[in-house]
Amino acid sequence: MYRSILATLLASTIVIQITMAAEPTIVERTTDKPAAGSEMPMTVQQVSDRLYELGAQKVLILDGELSYVNLNSSRFDDRRVNLLQGHSNLVYLSLTKTRISDAALDVVGQLKSLRWLLLSQTDITDAGVAKLSALSNLQTLTLRSTRISDQALESVSHLPSLRTLVIGDTNISDAGIQSLVAMKHLSILHLEGTKITESGLQRLRREMPQCEIIGTSTIDGQTAAEVPNHG
């Protein structure tokens, strides 16, 4: 029942989340807070309330565990990342357009149940992406408009369950293609606004026939739209 409910929810929202156009959804919650100066650990409901206070769009608790957190465009930052620590059943986390840096990924990289992780429009660098190596269940990773380079793709290529990768508007270039073609399990690749050339794109299409490649290429200094590759 748990997996069925969660799968239905995620299937209806994941495409919207990747394009960063999700609408806020509020679930019922209490206003209980820990007493001032209390050292008692926060309950899951209290964590949910705190995330909403920071501007969370949606927080879902299933079977008493934090399962889904959308902090897109919220005030969440490195100082608040401990709110997520220890929530081992969290499968969906959007930190798109938040104030996090590589430091936050020390905690995020320990959330081994994650299947969807959205980090677009943050200050994440190659060093931060390297901290995600333990996320063996991760299926979708978005890094659009971050500070990553080709080096980050070496780390990403070792994520065994990854199916969707979004790396548009970054400094990814043809030098990262070798890491991309190594991802034989990848089925969707968004690379709009990267420095990958036409010849690089053609190589990706040739060596990744199983992957839908969506993006642009550079041709004689001009940018030309590329249609998806359906293999």
C-alpha positions in Angstrom: 0.0 0.0 0.0 2.9 2.4 1.0 4.7 1.9 -2.4 1.4 2.1 -4.4 0.4 5.5 -2.8 3.8 7.0 -3.1 4.3 5.8 -6.7 1.0 7.3 -7.7 1.9 10.7 -6.2 5.4 10.8 -7.7 4.2 9.8 -11.1 1.8 12.7 -11.2 4.4 15.3 -10.1 7.9 14.3 -11.3 7.6 15.9 -14.8 6.4 19.2 -13.3 9.2 19.2 -10.7 11.9 18.7 -13.3 10.8 21.7 -15.2 10.5 23.7 -12.0 6.9 24.6 -12.4 5.2 22.8 -9.5 2.3 24.4 -7.8 2.2 24.6 -4.0 0.2 21.9 -2.3 -0.5 22.0 1.4 -1.3 19.0 3.6 -2.8 19.1 7.0 -0.3 19.7 9.8 -0.1 20.7 13.5 1.6 23.7 14.9 3.3 21.9 17.8 6.9 23.0 18.3 9.6 21.9 20.7 9.9 24.0 23.9 12.4 26.7 23.8 15.8 25.4 24.8 14.6 21.8 24.6 17.1 19.1 23.6 14.5 16.6 22.7 14.7 15.4 19.1 12.1 16.8 16.8 9.2 14.6 15.8 8.5 14.0 12.1 5.5 16.2 12.4 7.6 19.0 13.9 10.2 18.7 11.2 7.3 18.9 8.6 6.0 22.1 10.3 9.5 23.6 10.3 10.0 22.9 6.6 6.7 24.6 5.9 7.8 27.6 7.9 10.8 27.8 5.6 8.6 27.8 2.6 8.2 24.2 1.6 5.7 23.6 -1.2 4.8 20.1 -0.1 5.8 17.7 2.7 4.4 14.2 2.8 4.5 11.8 5.7 3.6 8.2 5.1 3.4 5.5 7.8 5.0 8.0 10.3 8.0 8.6 8.1 9.1 11.6 6.0 8.7 10.5 2.4 8.4 13.5 0.1 9.8 17.0 0.5 9.5 19.8 -2.0 11.5 22.8 -0.9 11.6 24.5 -4.3 12.3 28.2 -4.0 12.2 28.1 -0.2 14.5 29.7 2.3 16.1 26.4 3.0 19.9 26.6 3.3 23.0 24.8 4.7 22.1 25.8 8.3 18.8 23.9 8.1 20.0 20.7 6.4 20.0 18.9 9.7 16.2 18.9 9.5 16.6 16.1 6.9 19.2 14.1 8.8 18.3 10.5 9.6 15.1 10.5 7.5 16.0 7.2 5.9 12.7 6.7 4.1 12.8 9.9 2.1 12.5 9.1 -1.5 11.8 12.5 -3.1 13.7 15.7 -2.3 13.6 19.0 -4.3 16.1 21.7 -3.3 15.8 23.6 -6.5 16.4 27.4 -6.2 17.3 27.1 -2.6 20.4 28.6 -0.8 22.3 25.4 -0.4 25.9 24.7 -1.3 28.1 21.6 -1.3 28.1 21.6 2.5 24.4 20.5 2.5 25.2 17.4 0.5 27.1 15.8 3.5 23.6 15.1 4.9 21.7 14.6 1.6 24.3 12.1 0.5 23.3 9.9 3.4 19.6 9.7 2.4 20.1 6.3 0.7 16.4 5.8 -0.1 16.3 8.8 -2.4 15.0 8.1 -5.9 14.4 11.7 -7.0 16.9 14.5 -6.1 16.5 18.0 -7.6 19.4 20.4 -7.1 18.9 22.8 -10.0 19.7 26.5 -9.6 21.9 26.0 -6.6 25.6 26.6 -5.8 26.4 22.9 -6.1 29.9 22.1 -7.6 31.8 19.0 -8.6 32.8 18.5 -5.0 29.2 18.4 -3.9 28.2 15.9 -6.5 30.9 13.6 -5.4 29.2 13.3 -2.0 26.2 11.6 -3.7 28.1 8.4 -4.5 26.2 6.3 -1.9 22.7 7.0 -3.4 22.4 3.7 -5.2 18.6 4.0 -5.5 18.7 7.4 -7.2 16.8 7.4 -10.5 16.5 11.1 -11.3 19.1 13.8 -10.7 18.7 17.5 -11.8 21.7 19.8 -11.9 20.6 22.5 -14.2 22.2 25.9 -13.7 24.6 24.7 -11.1 28.4 25.2 -11.0 29.3 21.7 -12.1 31.8 20.9 -14.8 32.8 17.7 -16.7 34.4 16.3 -13.6 31.0 15.9 -11.9 29.9 13.5 -14.6 32.6 11.0 -13.5 30.8 10.9 -10.1 27.4 10.7 -11.6 28.4 7.8 -14.0 28.8 5.5 -11.0 25.1 5.9 -9.8 23.8 2.4 -10.8 20.0 3.2 -10.8 20.1 6.6 -12.5 17.7 6.9 -15.4 17.1 10.7 -15.9 19.9 13.3 -15.8 19.4 17.1 -16.2 22.6 19.1 -16.7 21.5 22.0 -18.9 23.0 25.5 -18.5 26.2 24.3 -17.1 29.9 24.1 -18.2 29.6 20.5 -19.4 31.5 20.1 -22.6 32.7 17.4 -25.0 35.3 16.5 -22.4 32.4 14.9 -20.3 31.1 12.8 -23.1 33.1 9.7 -22.1 31.4 9.7 -18.7 28.0 10.1 -20.3 28.3 7.3 -22.8 29.4 5.1 -19.9 25.8 5.5 -18.4 24.3 2.6 -20.4 21.3 2.6 -18.0 20.4 6.3 -18.7 17.1 6.8 -20.6 16.6 10.6 -20.5 19.4 13.2 -20.8 18.7 17.0 -20.8 21.7 19.0 -21.9 20.2 22.3 -23.1 22.7 25.2 -22.8 25.8 23.1 -22.3 29.0 23.5 -24.3 28.6 20.2 -26.0 29.2 20.6 -29.8 27.3 19.1 -32.7 30.0 16.4 -33.2 29.7 15.6 -29.5 26.0 15.4 -29.7 26.2 13.1 -32.6 28.6 10.8 -30.7 26.1 10.7 -27.8 23.3 9.7 -30.2 25.5 7.1 -31.8 26.7 5.5 -28.6 23.6 6.0 -26.5 20.8 4.7 -28.7 18.7 3.8 -25.7 18.7 7.4 -24.4 16.3 10.2 -25.3 18.7 13.2 -25.7 17.1 16.6 -25.3 19.2 19.8 -25.8 21.1 22.0 -28.1 24.4 21.9 -30.0 26.8 24.5 -31.2 27.3 24.8 -34.9 29.7 27.3 -36.3 29.1 29.5 -33.3 25.3 29.3 -33.7 23.0 27.5 -31.3 20.6 25.1 -33.0 17.8 23.1 -31.3 18.1 19.4 -31.4 15.1 17.1 -31.5 14.9 14.2 -29.0 16.6 11.0 -29.9 14.2 8.1 -29.5 16.8 5.5 -30.4 
